[in-house]
């Protein structure tokens, strides 16, 4: 008699499949973000409060926005709209 019952074995397989799918999705997301980061058009995303949650290199070049400084993000978004 083994310690692993069929139910536990099935759960282990399912957990493994979910971890594999999550890792694959994470890789796809990273590749997509990398592609967005370097395209020669302005791309940015803001949250409901107007905070910039993503901006690409071209956005930073055109606007002078530096995500590491304390620029007023809402003012920047208003300028772009």
Secondary structure, DSSP 8 states (H G I E B T S, - for coil): --S--HHHHHHHHHHHHHHHHHHHHHHHHHHHHHHHHHSSS--EEE-TTS-EEEE-HHHHHHH---TTS---HHHHHHHH-
